[in-house]
Amino acid sequence: MRIRNDRLIGPDGKTVLFDDTPNKSRGEITPEYLVMHYTASGTLRGTVGWFNNPDANASAHLVIGHDGSVIQMGRFNQRLWHAGRSRLGGRTNFNAFSIGIEIVNWGKLSRMSRGWASWTGAAVPQERVAVATHKLDSRESGWEVFDAAQLDAALAASRAICTHYGISQSKVVGHDDISGYRGKRDPGPVFELERFKDRLFGRPDGNGSGNGWFQVISVNGLNLREGPGVGFPVLEALPNGTRVIPIQTDGVWWLVAKADADGNPDKTGWVHSNWLAEV
């Protein structure tokens, strides 16, 4: 996946389905954060329908269904209403500078005499339930698990977003990180946000070389690009000696995460692997 004109382009080279929500503010934003959510709902179409309802006063840039289907509901430079009242690190009002991804999932569940149920009373099969303690809570609860197709789609979309807008690992957060103080618990403990970020910014996921850190060996540096080819825009020039870790490959082109000042995987982009050597 990649971004063109603030729209998400799917693996087939076409823009993903776009269903323009009325729930947004005027003016453009510069995305600095990516916020992960669960929808607390059961279906993709039900969520999209709600986000199209002006009475909802809620929306998100992307909604991901159980089968990995993705619907975009606003351009990434538009201010949508996914974060609400929010604060983190001295900053507030995250709608003004963040992109929101909603994954269809009931989230926190209630234990009933007949089994597990969502907040609407909808039954959730035992095989779709994990019992875990949220980091902001002290008691175990049931949570609906995420489908592999959802996580794969979320990872691909997030890579495109973080690469295109230069969003770093520390700025990929959960709704609970910025609005937990008012009871928000998404994306919840079974989403495993830190593991998701490891895969997003550095841990090879089976498509990369898996050989660990590499470094740039070109005296003229190496261009970090938005996509796998010289036709893609340059994000920045990586000086000789810059350390990177591969995430996935497309022939001689590698999607890599470069090291930040502390040596941790950070900004992602594509480079030509001829100018990399294993550390």
C-alpha positions as CSV (number, residue, x, y, z in Angstrom):
1,M,0.0,0.0,0.0
2,R,1.0,3.6,-0.5
3,I,-0.4,7.2,-0.3
4,R,-1.3,9.4,-3.3
5,N,-3.0,12.8,-2.9
6,D,-3.9,11.9,0.7
7,R,-5.7,8.7,-0.4
8,L,-4.7,5.1,0.4
9,I,-3.7,3.0,-2.6
10,G,-4.3,-0.7,-2.2
11,P,-1.9,-3.5,-3.3
12,D,-3.7,-3.6,-6.7
13,G,-2.7,-0.1,-7.4
14,K,-6.2,1.3,-7.1
15,T,-7.5,3.6,-4.4
16,V,-9.4,1.8,-1.7
17,L,-13.1,2.3,-1.4
18,F,-13.9,5.9,-0.3
19,D,-17.0,6.7,1.6
20,D,-16.9,10.4,2.5
21,T,-18.1,11.2,6.0
22,P,-19.8,14.4,6.9
23,N,-18.3,14.3,10.4
24,K,-15.2,16.4,9.9
25,S,-13.9,19.9,10.4
26,R,-13.0,22.5,7.9
27,G,-9.4,23.1,6.9
28,E,-6.4,20.8,6.5
29,I,-4.2,19.1,9.1
30,T,-0.5,18.0,9.0
31,P,-0.6,14.4,10.3
32,E,2.0,13.9,13.1
33,Y,0.4,10.9,15.0
34,L,-1.3,7.7,14.1
35,V,-4.0,6.6,16.5
36,M,-5.3,3.0,16.7
37,H,-8.8,2.2,17.7
38,Y,-11.4,-0.6,17.9
39,T,-14.9,0.3,16.8
40,A,-16.9,-1.3,19.7
41,S,-19.2,-2.6,16.9
42,G,-19.8,-5.8,15.0
43,T,-19.6,-5.0,11.3
44,L,-17.7,-2.9,8.8
45,R,-20.9,-1.6,7.1
46,G,-22.5,-0.8,10.5
47,T,-19.5,1.3,11.5
48,V,-19.4,3.1,8.2
49,G,-23.1,3.8,8.4
50,W,-22.7,5.2,11.9
51,F,-19.8,7.4,10.8
52,N,-21.9,8.7,8.0
53,N,-24.6,9.7,10.5
54,P,-24.3,13.4,11.5
55,D,-25.8,12.6,14.9
56,A,-22.8,10.3,15.6
57,N,-20.3,13.2,15.9
58,A,-17.6,10.6,15.2
59,S,-15.5,9.4,12.3
60,A,-12.1,8.0,11.3
61,H,-9.9,8.1,8.3
62,L,-9.9,4.3,7.8
63,V,-12.2,1.5,8.9
64,I,-11.0,-2.1,8.6
65,G,-13.4,-5.0,8.5
66,H,-13.0,-8.6,9.9
67,D,-11.9,-9.8,6.4
68,G,-9.3,-7.1,6.0
69,S,-11.4,-4.9,3.8
70,V,-10.5,-1.2,4.1
71,I,-12.8,1.8,3.6
72,Q,-11.4,5.3,3.7
73,M,-13.8,8.0,5.1
74,G,-11.8,11.1,4.7
75,R,-8.5,12.3,3.2
76,F,-5.5,11.9,5.5
77,N,-5.1,15.7,5.6
78,Q,-8.6,16.3,6.8
79,R,-9.6,16.7,10.4
80,L,-11.8,13.8,11.4
81,W,-13.4,13.2,14.7
82,H,-11.8,10.0,16.1
83,A,-9.8,11.2,19.1
84,G,-12.2,13.4,21.0
85,R,-10.9,15.0,24.2
86,S,-7.3,13.9,24.3
87,R,-3.9,14.7,25.8
88,L,-0.4,13.3,25.8
89,G,3.0,14.8,26.5
90,G,1.6,18.3,27.0
91,R,-0.4,18.2,23.8
92,T,-4.2,18.2,23.5
93,N,-6.9,17.9,20.9
94,F,-5.4,15.1,18.8
95,N,-7.9,15.4,16.0
96,A,-6.0,18.5,14.9
97,F,-2.8,16.5,14.0
98,S,-3.5,12.8,13.8
99,I,-4.9,10.0,11.6
100,G,-7.3,7.5,13.0
101,I,-7.6,3.9,12.1
102,E,-10.7,2.0,13.4
103,I,-10.6,-1.8,13.4
104,V,-14.0,-3.5,13.6
105,N,-14.0,-5.3,17.0
106,W,-16.4,-5.4,20.0
107,G,-13.6,-4.6,22.4
108,K,-14.3,-5.1,26.1
109,L,-16.9,-7.8,26.8
110,S,-19.2,-8.7,29.7
111,R,-19.5,-12.2,31.1
112,M,-23.1,-13.4,31.0
113,S,-24.8,-16.6,32.3
114,R,-24.9,-17.8,28.7
115,G,-21.3,-16.8,27.9
116,W,-19.7,-13.6,26.6
117,A,-21.5,-10.6,25.2
118,S,-20.8,-7.1,23.8
119,W,-22.1,-3.9,25.3
120,T,-25.1,-4.3,23.0
121,G,-25.9,-7.7,24.3
122,A,-24.6,-9.5,21.1
123,A,-23.2,-12.9,21.9
124,V,-19.5,-13.4,21.2
125,P,-18.3,-17.0,20.8
126,Q,-15.8,-18.3,23.3
127,E,-13.2,-18.9,20.6
128,R,-13.3,-15.2,19.8
129,V,-12.6,-14.2,23.4
130,A,-9.3,-13.5,25.2
131,V,-9.2,-12.7,28.9
132,A,-6.7,-10.0,29.8
133,T,-6.1,-7.0,32.0
134,H,-5.9,-3.6,30.3
135,K,-2.9,-1.5,31.3
136,L,-5.1,1.1,32.8
137,D,-7.2,-1.4,34.8
138,S,-6.6,-3.8,37.7
139,R,-9.1,-6.5,36.9
140,E,-9.2,-9.0,34.1
141,S,-11.9,-8.7,31.4
142,G,-12.9,-10.5,28.3
143,W,-11.9,-8.9,24.9
144,E,-12.8,-9.9,21.4
145,V,-9.8,-11.1,19.5
146,F,-8.7,-9.5,16.2
147,D,-8.6,-11.4,12.9
148,A,-5.3,-12.0,11.2
149,A,-6.6,-10.3,8.0
150,Q,-7.5,-7.2,10.0
151,L,-4.0,-7.0,11.6
152,D,-2.3,-7.5,8.2
153,A,-4.4,-4.8,6.6
154,A,-3.8,-2.4,9.6
155,L,-0.1,-3.1,9.3
156,A,0.1,-2.4,5.6
157,A,-2.0,0.8,5.8
158,S,0.0,2.0,8.8
159,R,3.3,1.4,7.0
160,A,2.1,3.5,4.1
161,I,0.9,6.3,6.4
162,C,4.0,6.4,8.6
163,T,6.3,6.3,5.5
164,H,4.4,9.0,3.6
165,Y,3.9,11.4,6.5
166,G,7.1,10.7,8.4
167,I,5.3,9.5,11.5
168,S,7.8,8.0,14.0
169,Q,7.4,4.9,16.2
170,S,6.8,7.0,19.3
171,K,3.9,8.7,17.6
172,V,1.9,5.6,16.9
173,V,-0.4,5.4,19.9
174,G,-3.6,3.9,21.1
175,H,-6.8,5.8,21.8
176,D,-6.3,4.6,25.4
177,D,-2.9,6.4,25.4
178,I,-4.5,9.8,24.7
179,S,-8.0,9.4,26.1
180,G,-7.6,6.7,28.7
181,Y,-8.3,9.3,31.4
182,R,-11.9,9.5,30.3
183,G,-12.4,5.8,30.1
184,K,-11.3,4.9,26.5
185,R,-9.8,1.5,26.4
186,D,-9.2,0.9,22.6
187,P,-7.5,-0.8,20.9
188,G,-7.2,-2.9,24.1
189,P,-4.7,-5.4,25.5
190,V,-5.2,-8.1,22.8
191,F,-4.2,-5.7,20.1
192,E,-0.6,-5.7,21.5
193,L,0.3,-2.3,20.3
194,E,4.0,-2.6,21.1
195,R,4.3,-5.8,19.1
196,F,2.4,-4.1,16.3
197,K,4.9,-1.2,16.4
198,D,7.8,-3.5,16.4
199,R,6.6,-5.1,13.2
200,L,5.7,-1.7,11.7
201,F,9.1,-0.1,12.3
202,G,11.7,-2.8,12.6
203,R,11.0,-6.5,13.3
204,P,11.1,-8.5,10.0
205,D,7.7,-10.1,9.5
206,G,8.6,-13.0,7.2
207,N,8.9,-11.0,4.0
208,G,12.3,-9.3,4.8
209,S,15.8,-10.7,4.9
210,G,15.6,-11.3,8.7
211,N,19.4,-10.6,9.0
212,G,19.1,-7.7,11.5
213,W,20.8,-4.4,11.1
214,F,22.4,-3.1,7.9
215,Q,24.2,0.2,7.2
216,V,24.5,2.5,4.2
217,I,27.8,2.0,2.4
218,S,27.6,4.8,-0.2
219,V,29.9,7.8,0.2
220,N,27.2,9.9,-1.4
221,G,24.5,8.6,0.9
222,L,21.3,6.7,-0.1
223,N,17.8,8.1,-0.8
224,L,15.0,6.9,1.5
225,R,11.9,6.9,-0.8
226,E,8.1,6.5,-0.4
227,G,8.0,3.4,-2.6
228,P,10.2,0.7,-4.2
229,G,11.6,2.6,-7.2
230,V,13.4,5.7,-8.3
231,G,10.1,7.1,-9.5
232,F,8.9,7.6,-5.9
233,P,9.5,10.8,-4.0
234,V,12.6,11.1,-1.8
235,L,11.7,11.3,1.9
236,E,15.3,12.1,3.0
237,A,18.9,11.3,2.2
238,L,20.6,8.8,4.5
239,P,24.2,9.6,5.1
240,N,26.9,6.9,4.7
241,G,27.0,4.7,7.8
242,T,23.3,5.2,8.6
243,R,21.9,2.0,10.3
244,V,18.7,0.5,9.0
245,I,16.7,-2.7,9.6
246,P,14.8,-4.5,6.8
247,I,11.0,-5.0,7.1
248,Q,10.1,-6.4,3.7
249,T,11.5,-6.6,0.2
250,D,10.3,-6.0,-3.4
251,G,13.2,-7.4,-5.4
252,V,16.3,-5.2,-4.9
253,W,14.2,-2.6,-3.1
254,W,13.8,-2.9,0.6
255,L,11.4,-1.3,3.0
256,V,13.5,-0.4,6.0
257,A,13.3,1.4,9.3
258,K,16.3,3.7,10.0
259,A,17.8,4.0,13.5
260,D,17.0,7.1,15.6
261,A,19.5,8.9,17.8
262,D,19.2,6.1,20.4
263,G,19.7,3.3,17.9
264,N,16.0,2.2,17.9
265,P,14.0,1.6,14.7
266,D,12.2,4.8,13.6
267,K,11.2,6.3,10.3
268,T,10.4,3.9,7.5
269,G,11.0,4.1,3.7
270,W,12.3,2.2,0.7
271,V,16.0,2.0,-0.3
272,H,18.0,0.2,-3.0
273,S,19.6,-2.8,-1.3
274,N,22.8,-2.6,-3.4
275,W,24.0,0.1,-1.1
276,L,23.5,-1.8,2.2
277,A,25.9,-4.0,4.1
278,E,25.0,-6.2,7.1
279,V,26.4,-4.9,10.3
